[in-house]
Amino acid sequence: MINGFVVIDKPAGITSHDVISRVRRILGTKKVGHTGTLDPFATGVLPIAVNDGTKCIPFLDEGSKTYEALLRLGVTTDTLDMTGAVLSESTPSSITRDQFISSLAEFTGSIGQIPPMYSAIKQNGQPLYKLARQGVEVERKVRDVEIYSLELLSFDLPHVAIRVVCSRGTYVRSLADDIGRSLGCGAALQELRRTASGPFRIEESVALADLETAAGEGRAESLCLSLMAALAHLPEIPLTDEGLEGLRFGRAPSWSSTLLETPLSCTGENPVRLVSGGGLAAVAVVKPGRGPDAVIMLKRVLI
């Protein structure tokens, strides 16, 4: 049975949920989930958790995401991308390359961002996009996001391509709209491709058709990123045979049931990997105990 993550190179024109349905059918399992939804028009990295991978989603480190975005200057739309209704148009011919680069500096670092109406964020239990489709616009709270870097890739008016490295929760559509407002000409997102999401990279992604071919040939597992690799950012605690056996009965290991010479130190709750034989046996947290040593508490047992 496949356990881990398959990095799908999502094509344009389908939803992230459509990808889930396809992977379920291809791999013949119902335990499939995804992290980091992509809009239907967007392409690129969509990490798909399979079987035990679904249990590990909360422990992934997806704090940083990378996108390549194509902006169209001189236009604004109701969805902030070119799939929506055009609200205004202008000629951006007066915008220079240097002006555009200067505008990027304004949006680098910690910024406040208003989520778009066409988003899955819920307000009073109702997704914003459903309200938007009814012609209703509501006030949204400003959210703090981090733009780690903005790089100009090409400048060919009215189109400008940029690379965005940002925190989780950043809306590149909103960023495009804000850049357009700063320039005074408006802008909308025309294309969006995610090239990285935490540990998942476009270089290790696979098209749905290729996954289907691999599954038919019995080699789908070779395209799967292991749980150990996906959670490589977490400290590792190797277990003794006694510690491993205890997991089977839901018992958290004591430090004497690990192969560490000294217990890990901590100041709060720190997630860790409990491993045996080079494989992931469980995800746990190490937290301060009543005595001098920290204690290990189980979060997800995978054996």
N, C-alpha and C positions, 0 to 999 in steps of 0.2 A: 504494500500500500504506500502511495506517495504521501509524504509529510514534508511540508515546507512551503516555499514560495515560488511561483512561476511569474516572471516579469514579462507581462504582455506589452507589446508595442501596439497600443490601441489605435485602430484606424479612425479616420474622421467619419462622421455620419451615424455613429451608434453610441448608445449610452454606456456608462460604466456597468450598469445592471445588465445590459445586453451581453457584455463580455462575461460576466459571472455565469449567465445562463449557458453561453457557449462552452465555457470551461467545464461546467458541471456535466454537460452532455459528452464532451470529448473524453474527460477522465472518468466518467461513470461514478461520480460521487456527489452527494448533496452538501457535504461539508466544505463549502467554498465561500470566501469572502474577499473583500478588497479594502485597500486603504487609499485615501487621497483621491476622491472623485474627480474625474475629468469631464468637462463639458462635452456634449456630443460633437461639436466641431473641432475639438482639440485632439491631438494625437500624442503618442509617446508613452512613457513609463507609467504603467498601471500595475502595481504589485498585487498579485492574486494569492491569497492564503489558501492552502489546500489541507484538509483534514486537521492534524494537530497544529498546523500553521495558524488556524483561526484562533487557537488558544493563546498564541503569542503576540497577536496584533497590539494589545495594550502596552507591550514592553519594547516595541520597535523604537528606534531613534530616527524619526523623520523630521527633525527640527529644521533641516535645511533642504530646500528644493531648488532645482535649476530649470529654467525655461528659456526657450528661444521664441521670441514673440515678434510678429510682423504687425506694425501699426500703420494705419492709413490716416494721414494727417488731412485736416480740412473737412472732416465729417463727424457728426455725433449721432448716436442711435439710442433707442430706449433700452437696449440690452447691453450697451457699451461695447458691442462687437458687431461685425457686419452681417450677422444673422437677423438683426432686429430692424425695426422701422427707422428710417432716416429722419432725424429731427432737424438737422441744419447742415448746410454745406457751404464751404468757402474755398478760396484758392490759397494754398499754403506756399506759393512760390516765393514769398518774401522770407521764409524761414531758412536760415543758413545752417550748415553743418555745425559751426561753432556755437550758434544759439542753441541748437538741440543738445549738444554735449553739455552746455552750461545748465540746461534745464534738468538733465539727469542728476546733476550734483544736488539739486534741491530735494530729490526724492531718495537719496542714499542715506542709510542710517535708520534710526527709529522714527517712524512716521505714524500719524493717525490716518486711518482709512475708513471710509463709510462703505459698508458692504453694498453691492448692487441689489436692486429690487429683484432682478432675475437671479436669485440664488436660493439654495436649499435651507438657509437659516430660518428658524421658526420664530414667529412672534405671536404670543398668545396661542401657541399650539398649531399655528397655520404657517406653512412654508411661504416665504416671501414671494416666490415665483407664481404661486397660485393667486395671490392678491394682485400681483402685477398683471396677470392675464385678465383679471377682472377690471383692469383700469384703476386699481386702487394703489396709491402710494402712501406709505407710512414712514414716520420718522425712524431712522435707524441710529443706534448708538455708534459712536466712533470707536473703532478697535485699534489697539496699538499693534503694529507689525514691524518687522525688521527687514530692511532691504540691505543685504550684505554687500552687494555690488550690482552696478548697472554698466553694461559694456555695449557700445555701439558696434554693430556688425556690418551694417550697410546703410547708405543714405542715398536714396534714389526717389525723390519726391514724385508722387505723394506718399510713397512707401518708405518706411524706416524700420530696420530690423535691430533688435536689441537682445542681449542675453541678460537674464534676471536671476540672481541668486538671492533667495528670500526665505523668510521664516514660514513655518506652517500657518495656514490661515490667511495668507496674502492672496488677494484677488488681483490678477494681472490685468483683467478687464478694467477694474477701477484705477489701477496704476496708469494704464493707457489714457483713460479719460482725464485723469488729473494732469498728466503731462500735456495733453492737448489744451486744457484750460490754462495751464501756465504759459504756453506758447501763444495763446490768444486765437488759435485757429481751430481748436477742437481736434479730437483724435478718437478712433475706434480700433479695436483689436480685430485684425483680419485673419491671422493664423496664430496658433499657439501649439508649441510642441514641448512637452516635458522631457528633459534629458536625464534628470536624476531626482530621486526622492529618498533621502536618507542613504542607506547602504545600497539601494537599487539603482542600477545604471542602464542607460539605453544600450550600451555595448553588450550587455548580457540578456537583452530582451529578445522575445520571440514573437513572430506573427501568429495569429490564431490558426491560419492554414498550416503553418509549419508544426505547431503543437499537435494539430490533428493528425498530420502525417506521422510524426514521431510516436504518437499514441498507437496508431495502427500498426507500427513496426515494433511496438513493445519497448520503446526507449524514451518514453516521456519523462521518466525519472531523471534522465541525464540532463534535462533542461530545467530541473528544479534546484533552487538554492536551498541548502539545508537550513534547519533551524539553528544549528550552531553558527553558521555563517551569518544568518540574518540578525542574530543577537550577539554578534562578536564584540559589540561595544560594552557588554556587561562583564564584570569580573567573573572569573571561573573558579569554582570550588570542586575539586575532584573528590569523589566519594569512595569509601572502602566498600567491600562486599556487604558488610553489615549495614552501612548507611543506605546502600541501594536497596537492600531487602526491606529496610524500614519504610522506604517510600511506597512500596507495594501495599503497605497497610496504612498509608496516610500519615506516617510518623515523620516529623521534621528531624533531620540529623543533628546530633550534638557535634561539637568540634572534634571529639574523639572518633567520630565516624567519618571524618574527612581525612584527606592525605596532606592537609596543610600542616606546617610545623607550628604555626601560631595562628590564633583566630584573627579574622579581619577586624579592623577598627572601623567605627562609623560614628556619625553625629546625628543621623536621622535614619530614615528607611531607605536603604540602597538595594535596588534589584540586583540579583546575581544569577549565574547559571550553575546548576548542580549537574555535574557531568560524570559519566562512567564509560570507560572503554572508548573514549573519543566521541561519544554521542551525548545529546542533551537528554537528561533524565527528568529535570524539573526546573521551573523558574521559582525563585524564592526571594525574600528580602532579608537583609541583615539589619537588625535594629538594636539599639541599646537595651540591655537587660537589667535586671535588678542587681546583679553582681558586677564584677570588673569586666567580664567578657560580654560581647554582643551575642545575640541569639539569632538563630535562623528560623524564619517562618515561611511555610510553603504557600505559594500562590497558584501554580499550575503544575500538576504532576503529569508527565508525558509517557509513562511506562505502564 
